[in-house]
Amino acid sequence: MNRRRFLSATAALSTPLVAGCGDGNSDGSDGEEDVADETVTITDESFDPVRLSAAEGATVEWVNETDEEHTVTSAEFHDDAESWDATLQLAPDGNAAHSFDFEGIYEYYCSNHGRGTMCGLVLVGDVSEDEDMPCE
């Protein structure tokens, strides 16, 4: 494992989730407002945008605008993707957030709908991914 992957994996495991009491869920009822640098919206059975660029250290919030549950589950579709450990549960009309402290390519999918149907990636820092995602 190279140093960057090790540091990313360590950070992913040690970085608390930002939304709602650290469990990855927030219904907005706690009176506290989460601050997100970037937002991914869930509509129908897709993440919008599928490819999101973010600065190193940014917090990304996923907002579920549907009446069904979704997940943000970490994945590695491409060889250059970072290994990260996340399974965020998003209730209907709920939200969840994650901070990305290190440059890299972070891929994910909704485990309720499958990798080929509903997936996305966060490009953190000065990186790019030219290959198609399974859901594109």
Salt bridges, closest charged atoms under 4 A:
GLU45 OE2 - HIS113 NE2 3.64
GLU68 OE1 - HIS113 NE2 3.19
GLU76 OE1 - ARG5 NH1 3.69
GLU82 OE2 - ARG4 NH2 3.01
GLU107 OE2 - HIS78 ND1 2.46
GLU131 OE1 - HIS78 NE2 3.98
GLU136 OE1 - ARG51 NH2 2.85
